[in-house]
Amino acid sequence: MNPTLALVLIFVFVIADFLWLDQDSKRWGWLKNWPKPAKIVFFSSFGIILFAFYVVVSFPLTR
């Protein structure tokens, strides 16, 4: 599987879990009282960290 596709799928599944699957707020209940801009910043930073991890891991180790 393409690593970029894997990262996109992880990000999509996290967003889907937050918005659709977690109906009773057991996993994401700690975000319930956050304002919408704070949630946007949280998930945006999650995506940026995921992308940065992909970039760092994708560089080959050379001597």
Backbone as a ProteinNet text record, in pm:
[ID]
protein_1_A
[PRIMARY]
MNPTLALVLIFVFVIADFLWLDQDSKRWGWLKNWPKPAKIVFFSSFGIILFAFYVVVSFPLTR
[TERTIARY]
85	0	89.4	48.1	119.5	117.3	232	234.8	148.2	141.5	57.7	-88.9	-130.6	-267.9	-296.8	-200.4	-218	-236.8	-158.7	-172.5	-306	-348.7	-479	-590.4	-580.8	-683.1	-686.7	-571.9	-569.1	-637.6	-605.2	-665	-816.5	-859.3	-1003.4	-1075.3	-1014	-1077.9	-1088.3	-989.3	-996.3	-1108.9	-1117.6	-1225.1	-1361.8	-1373.3	-1500.1	-1538.1	-1441	-1469.2	-1518.5	-1457.3	-1497.8	-1637.8	-1665.2	-1790.8	-1907.2	-1879.8	-1989.5	-2000.7	-1892.3	-1899.7	-1911.3	-1856.1	-1856.9	-1982.1	-2094.8	-2221.9	-2240.1	-2185.7	-2205.9	-2087.9	-1994.4	-1881	-1794.6	-1770.6	-1683.4	-1536.6	-1503.9	-1363.9	-1327	-1416.2	-1386.2	-1463.9	-1509.5	-1586.8	-1509.3	-1378.4	-1296.3	-1292.2	-1335	-1341.6	-1481.2	-1574.9	-1714.3	-1736	-1670.9	-1694.4	-1599.6	-1517.4	-1425.6	-1501.7	-1465.8	-1528.3	-1481.1	-1558.7	-1530	-1391.5	-1347.6	-1212.2	-1101.8	-1119.3	-1019.1	-1016.1	-1131.9	-1136.4	-1068.3	-1089.4	-1026.3	-874.8	-828	-683.5	-629	-700.2	-655.6	-640.7	-743	-736	-640.6	-625.6	-527	-385.5	-359.6	-226.7	-202.1	-305.2	-292.8	-250.7	-312.5	-276.7	-135.8	-94.6	41	144.9	118.6	210.7	217.1	102.7	100.9	182.8	168.2	244.7	393.9	429	569.8	631.8	558	606.7	632	543	560.2	686	709.1	826.4	954.6	958.2	1078.8	1106.3	1004.6	1023.2	1056.2	1013.3	1034.2	1175.1	1254.4	1391.4	1475.8	1548.8	1632.7	1755.3	1796.7	1915.4	2037.8	2122.7	2242.8	2365.9	2477.4	2602.4	2690.4
-117.8	0	123.9	220.7	347.1	415.5	459.3	522.7	649.1	724.3	844.4	806.2	702.7	655.4	606	539.7	491.7	608.2	714.1	831.2	900.5	912.4	974	890.1	758.4	671.1	681.5	688.1	704.6	834.3	942.6	1071.7	1069.4	1010.4	1002	916.7	805.4	719.7	787	866.1	938.4	1042.1	1115.6	1214.9	1146.4	1034.9	961.9	908.7	860.6	811.5	924.4	1039.7	1153.6	1203.2	1216.2	1276.5	1178.3	1051.3	962.4	842.2	775.7	649	662.8	765.8	782	858.2	790.8	856.5	884.1	799.6	817.8	885.7	940.5	1020.6	947.1	818.9	744.6	764.9	775.9	794.5	941.5	1022.7	1163.5	1256.2	1206.6	1287.6	1404.9	1390.5	1498.4	1618.7	1603.6	1716.2	1778.3	1724.3	1765.4	1914.1	1967.4	2106.5	2205.2	2158.2	2247.5	2326.9	2452.2	2528.7	2475	2503.1	2451	2492.3	2618.3	2652.4	2570.2	2537	2456.3	2314.5	2261.1	2128.1	2129.1	2236.1	2248.2	2254.7	2330.8	2340.8	2205.2	2133.7	2003.2	1905.9	1893.6	1797.3	1843.8	1972.7	2022.1	1990.3	2011.1	1979.3	1828.6	1749.1	1604.3	1567.7	1630.3	1604.9	1650	1763.7	1814.3	1721.8	1675.9	1583.5	1451.2	1403.1	1280.9	1296.3	1410.2	1436.7	1449.5	1518.2	1533.3	1397.8	1312.2	1178.1	1101.6	1114.3	1048.1	1098.3	1228	1284.8	1236.6	1236.9	1194.9	1046.3	965.4	821.6	783.3	861.6	824.9	850.9	930.8	954.7	829.5	787.2	668.9	702.6	607.2	623.6	589.4	687.4	663.1	693.9	636.2	660.3	749.7
0	0	0	-73.5	-80.7	57.7	108.4	241.5	249.8	141.5	142.5	157.2	87.1	97.9	240.1	300.3	437.4	534	519.2	607.3	587.3	462.8	434.2	494.6	482.1	539.9	692.1	756.2	901.9	942.7	872.9	905.3	882	772.2	742	845.8	887.6	986.5	1123.1	1160.8	1288	1283.6	1174	1159.7	1156.9	1084.6	1079.2	1216.6	1291.2	1425.7	1514.7	1502.6	1584.3	1547.2	1417.8	1373.8	1365.1	1336.1	1302.4	1395.4	1425.1	1496.6	1647.9	1704.9	1850.3	1893.4	1889.4	1920.2	2069.5	2155.4	2298.9	2367.8	2291.6	2340.8	2442	2418.5	2509.3	2475.7	2347.2	2309.3	2297.2	2245.9	2220.9	2314.1	2427.3	2521.2	2578.7	2588.3	2642.5	2548.8	2423	2329.8	2322.7	2399.5	2386.3	2415.5	2516.3	2555.7	2489	2398.6	2327.2	2222.3	2198.7	2089.2	1954	1851.3	1717.5	1665.3	1683.9	1636.1	1704.5	1831.5	1901.2	1845.4	1809.5	1748.5	1611.5	1535.8	1404.6	1419.4	1516.2	1540.9	1584.1	1669.9	1716.5	1600.4	1515.7	1406.5	1296.5	1278.1	1181.8	1229.4	1357	1408.6	1405.5	1426.1	1412.7	1270.4	1171.7	1032.2	999.5	1053.2	1028.2	1092	1212.9	1279.2	1203.2	1154.6	1076.1	948.4	881.4	759.7	790.1	898.3	935.2	968.2	1035.3	1064.4	935	839.4	710.1	639.4	641.3	574.6	641.9	773.9	845.5	823.8	827.7	813.2	668.8	572.1	432.2	382.4	455.2	412.4	436.4	334.6	354.8	439.2	516.4	598.9	512.9	490.4	410.1	493.1	453.4	525.2	446.7
[MASK]
+++++++++++++++++++++++++++++++++++++++++++++++++++++++++++++++

